[in-house]
Amino acid sequence: AAAVGSHATWPPATMAEKARKNWDFSGLDTQGSTKVGSEEPPGYRMTVDDSAAAGKSKAKSTNQDLLEKKAWEIAIAPIQSVGMNLFMLWMSGSSPGIFNVMILGYCFTSILGQFSRVNTAFLAFKTIDTTLQKLAYLALCSVSLAYLLYHASGMGLLPTASGDWIASIPNTEVLEIVSGSVK
């Protein structure tokens, strides 16, 4: 039995000491010495070029490359956004029902909207030449419009058959002369 005034350790204190011994923080050095296994992640340390002119031209070229990459991402955007619409058209089938016609109308307005937004899509890229990106953008919009028109023709909504134009064929009057004899 321990005396009342003595500093005897109670069992929770010994558990705390055991827990402290289980956690070993002695291997960590906070003064900056590098140890094996504690390598810096990529991009943690950046070096600065001593030549300012080379650094500026390098930064300018990487900025141009980044702008061109972003412009190409915008050029490919119509196919990504229209992909869902074209999938809906494909799944809707070829019967001219009300929902199919509504999906067709929605896709048509979406594609026409993309055609009209070609200049505003590339407005942020004034510093680079975006002619190829605009042509790719318009080509992808044209491909999606061609599929839309093909699907509308398959549904019978476009007048592509000769029977669709029968009303515009002029009537020709055939004159028949019958002659004969009666016995």
C-alpha positions as a printed Julia matrix, in Angstrom:
183×3 Matrix{Float64}:
   0.0    0.0      0.0
   1.32   3.35    -0.95
   1.32   6.24     1.38
  -1.12   9.07     0.84
   1.54  11.69     0.22
   3.73   9.6     -2.08
   3.67   9.93    -5.84
   2.7    6.4     -6.72
   1.57   5.84   -10.28
  -1.9    4.68   -10.8
  -2.53   2.09   -13.59
  -3.83   4.68   -16.17
  -0.52   6.5    -15.93
   1.34   3.32   -16.81
  -0.96   2.79   -19.81
  -0.18   6.29   -21.0
   3.52   5.58   -20.7
   3.09   2.36   -22.67
   1.15   4.19   -25.39
   3.83   6.86   -25.58
   6.48   4.21   -26.01
   4.51   2.57   -28.84
   4.62   5.8    -30.82
   8.21   6.42   -31.76
   8.81   9.92   -33.09
  12.55   9.89   -32.58
  13.2    9.07   -36.26
  11.65  12.3    -37.46
  14.06  15.17   -37.87
  12.44  18.55   -38.27
  15.69  20.37   -39.04
  15.59  19.47   -42.76
  17.83  16.42   -43.0
  16.56  14.11   -45.68
  16.11  10.47   -44.87
  15.61   7.53   -47.15
  11.9    7.03   -47.8
  10.92  10.65   -47.13
  11.48  12.03   -50.61
   9.88  15.23   -51.72
   6.86  14.87   -54.01
   7.19  15.92   -57.66
   6.87  19.67   -58.11
   7.67  20.45   -54.47
  10.88  22.28   -55.26
  11.06  24.55   -58.25
  14.26  25.92   -59.65
  14.48  29.39   -61.1
  16.51  30.05   -64.26
  19.24  32.61   -63.83
  18.7   34.09   -67.26
  15.57  36.23   -67.21
  15.25  36.4    -71.0
  15.32  32.64   -71.4
  12.78  32.3    -68.63
  10.42  34.79   -70.22
  10.56  33.16   -73.64
  10.13  29.72   -72.09
   7.15  30.92   -70.07
   5.67  32.57   -73.16
   6.04  29.39   -75.23
   4.51  27.25   -72.5
   1.68  29.75   -72.2
   1.11  29.53   -75.96
   1.16  25.74   -75.78
  -1.33  25.8    -72.93
  -3.63  28.14   -74.85
  -3.48  25.91   -77.93
  -4.24  22.85   -75.81
  -7.26  24.56   -74.26
  -8.42  25.72   -77.7
  -8.3   22.12   -78.95
 -10.32  21.03   -75.92
 -13.0   23.56   -76.87
 -12.83  22.41   -80.5
 -13.65  18.85   -79.42
 -16.44  19.95   -77.07
 -19.3   19.66   -79.64
 -18.8   15.94   -80.01
 -18.77  15.5    -76.24
 -21.97  17.46   -75.67
 -23.77  16.11   -78.72
 -22.8   12.53   -77.91
 -25.64  12.2    -75.43
 -28.13  13.71   -77.89
 -27.07  11.35   -80.65
 -27.32   8.41   -78.27
 -30.88   9.49   -77.37
 -31.73   9.65   -81.08
 -30.28   6.22   -81.7
 -32.19   4.74   -78.76
 -35.46   6.4    -79.78
 -35.71   4.32   -82.94
 -37.03   5.22   -86.36
 -40.74   5.6    -85.72
 -42.03   9.18   -85.9
 -43.66   9.35   -82.48
 -44.2   12.52   -80.48
 -41.28  11.93   -78.12
 -38.93  11.07   -80.98
 -39.87  14.26   -82.79
 -39.36  16.26   -79.58
 -35.9   14.72   -79.08
 -35.11  15.46   -82.72
 -36.16  19.1    -82.27
 -34.1   19.45   -79.11
 -31.01  18.03   -80.8
 -31.54  20.27   -83.84
 -31.72  23.43   -81.72
 -28.69  22.3    -79.73
 -26.6   21.81   -82.87
 -27.72  25.11   -84.38
 -26.82  26.82   -81.11
 -23.34  25.34   -81.31
 -22.96  26.61   -84.87
 -23.93  30.1    -83.76
 -21.55  30.09   -80.77
 -18.37  29.25   -82.69
 -16.9   32.75   -82.36
 -17.84  33.21   -78.73
 -16.35  29.81   -77.87
 -12.92  30.94   -79.08
 -13.17  34.54   -77.89
 -10.75  33.95   -75.01
  -7.98  32.87   -77.4
  -7.27  36.15   -79.17
  -3.51  35.8    -78.76
  -3.21  32.6    -80.82
  -4.42  31.57   -84.25
  -7.48  29.37   -83.78
  -8.35  28.78   -87.42
  -7.73  25.03   -87.29
  -9.61  24.7    -84.03
 -12.59  26.59   -85.46
 -12.58  24.39   -88.55
 -12.49  21.27   -86.38
 -15.33  22.69   -84.25
 -17.43  23.37   -87.35
 -16.58  19.97   -88.84
 -17.71  18.15   -85.71
 -20.9   20.2    -85.61
 -21.48  19.36   -89.28
 -21.0   15.64   -88.62
 -23.55  15.71   -85.83
 -25.97  17.7    -88.04
 -25.51  15.17   -90.85
 -26.38  12.32   -88.48
 -29.4   14.28   -87.28
 -30.63  14.79   -90.85
 -29.98  11.12   -91.66
 -32.05  10.1    -88.65
 -34.85  12.5    -89.58
 -34.86  11.06   -93.1
 -35.05   7.55   -91.68
 -38.05   8.59   -89.61
 -39.74   9.9    -92.76
 -39.7   13.53   -91.65
 -37.6   14.78   -94.57
 -39.02  14.65   -98.09
 -36.35  12.52   -99.71
 -38.43   9.93  -101.58
 -40.03  10.5   -104.97
 -43.47   9.92  -103.5
 -43.0   12.97  -101.3
 -42.9   15.21  -104.37
 -45.8   13.73  -106.33
 -47.91  16.85  -105.86
 -45.36  18.95  -107.72
 -45.38  16.72  -110.83
 -47.56  18.44  -113.43
 -50.58  16.56  -114.64
 -50.43  15.64  -118.27
 -53.65  15.16  -120.15
 -53.61  12.08  -122.25
 -55.78  12.37  -125.32
 -57.08   9.08  -126.56
 -58.84   8.58  -129.83
 -60.81   5.39  -130.13
 -62.03   4.18  -133.44
 -63.58   0.98  -134.38
 -66.39  -0.67  -136.28
 -69.5   -2.43  -135.13
 -70.84  -5.43  -137.08
